[in-house]
Amino acid sequence: MSTGENTSEGWSSSSGGGGSVGSSSNRGNGENWGGNRGFGTSENVSEGYSETMENLIEPAWFSHGLKSGGPAHRNRVTALWFKNGGNFRESHGGNVLFVTFKQRSA
């Protein structure tokens, strides 16, 4: 709430001798009120896990890299052997062995 009043009166003259009279008055009244209150908490937890798997042999290789015997492949058949948890001596310590077999002709 706020109220106020200003009044002002004055007289001035100048002609070689001049004079001046003035009066002023100010009155006022005001009221302000308010309040602030705040509180807060914040907690953030983040965890992550990532696993990737790489292919020893690309999946597309199985459709065109293996020989299936017959005259088109000179009666040869190829195969991949996997040894889970172990290694083949012939593959220099790896767990995959690529082999070729002769096919019997009928």
C-alpha positions as CSV (number, residue, x, y, z in Angstrom):
1,M,0.0,0.0,0.0
2,S,1.4,3.4,-0.8
3,T,0.0,6.9,-0.7
4,G,1.7,10.2,-1.2
5,E,1.1,13.9,-1.6
6,N,3.3,16.6,-3.1
7,T,2.5,20.3,-3.0
8,S,4.5,23.1,-4.2
9,E,4.0,26.9,-4.3
10,G,6.3,29.6,-5.7
11,W,6.7,33.2,-6.7
12,S,9.5,34.8,-8.5
13,S,10.2,38.3,-9.8
14,S,13.2,39.9,-11.3
15,S,13.6,43.5,-12.4
16,G,16.8,44.9,-11.1
17,G,16.0,44.1,-7.5
18,G,14.1,40.8,-7.6
19,G,12.6,38.7,-5.0
20,S,11.6,35.1,-4.5
21,V,9.2,33.3,-2.2
22,G,8.7,29.6,-2.2
23,S,7.0,26.9,-0.3
24,S,7.2,23.1,-0.6
25,S,5.7,20.2,1.2
26,N,6.1,16.4,0.9
27,R,4.2,13.7,2.7
28,G,4.3,10.0,2.1
29,N,3.3,6.7,3.6
30,G,4.2,3.2,2.3
31,E,4.2,-0.4,3.3
32,N,6.0,-3.4,1.8
33,W,5.9,-7.0,2.9
34,G,6.9,-10.3,1.4
35,G,8.7,-13.5,2.1
36,N,10.8,-16.1,0.4
37,R,11.4,-19.6,1.4
38,G,13.1,-22.4,-0.5
39,F,14.7,-25.8,-0.2
40,G,15.8,-28.5,-2.5
41,T,17.8,-31.7,-2.8
42,S,19.4,-33.3,-5.8
43,E,20.8,-36.8,-6.4
44,N,22.1,-38.2,-9.6
45,V,23.4,-41.8,-10.1
46,S,24.6,-43.1,-13.5
47,E,26.0,-46.4,-14.4
48,G,26.9,-48.0,-17.8
49,Y,28.0,-51.2,-19.3
50,S,29.0,-52.0,-22.8
51,E,30.0,-55.2,-24.5
52,T,31.1,-55.7,-28.0
53,M,31.7,-58.9,-29.9
54,E,33.9,-59.2,-33.0
55,N,33.5,-61.9,-35.6
56,L,36.6,-64.1,-36.3
57,I,35.1,-64.8,-39.7
58,E,32.5,-62.5,-41.3
59,P,29.1,-64.2,-41.7
60,A,29.0,-63.6,-45.5
61,W,32.1,-65.7,-45.9
62,F,30.1,-68.9,-45.1
63,S,28.0,-68.3,-48.2
64,H,30.8,-67.9,-50.7
65,G,34.1,-69.0,-49.0
66,L,33.4,-72.7,-48.4
67,K,33.8,-75.2,-51.2
68,S,31.0,-77.8,-51.4
69,G,32.7,-80.4,-53.6
70,G,31.9,-81.8,-57.0
71,P,33.5,-80.9,-60.3
72,A,33.0,-77.2,-59.8
73,H,35.4,-77.3,-56.9
74,R,37.7,-80.1,-58.2
75,N,36.1,-82.6,-55.8
76,R,37.2,-80.7,-52.7
77,V,35.2,-79.7,-49.6
78,T,36.3,-77.1,-47.1
79,A,35.4,-76.8,-43.4
80,L,36.0,-74.7,-40.3
81,W,36.6,-76.3,-37.0
82,F,36.2,-74.3,-33.8
83,K,37.7,-75.5,-30.5
84,N,35.9,-73.8,-27.7
85,G,38.3,-73.3,-24.7
86,G,41.3,-74.6,-26.5
87,N,43.7,-74.0,-29.3
88,F,44.8,-76.0,-32.4
89,R,48.6,-76.5,-32.8
90,E,48.2,-76.3,-36.5
91,S,46.6,-72.8,-36.4
92,H,49.5,-71.3,-34.4
93,G,47.7,-71.0,-31.2
94,G,44.2,-70.1,-32.5
95,N,41.0,-71.8,-31.8
96,V,39.9,-72.0,-35.5
97,L,41.2,-74.5,-38.1
98,F,40.4,-74.2,-41.8
99,V,40.7,-77.6,-43.5
100,T,40.1,-79.1,-47.0
101,F,39.0,-82.7,-47.7
102,K,39.2,-84.6,-51.0
103,Q,35.8,-85.8,-52.0
104,R,35.5,-89.3,-53.4
105,S,34.2,-89.4,-56.9
106,A,31.2,-91.6,-57.4
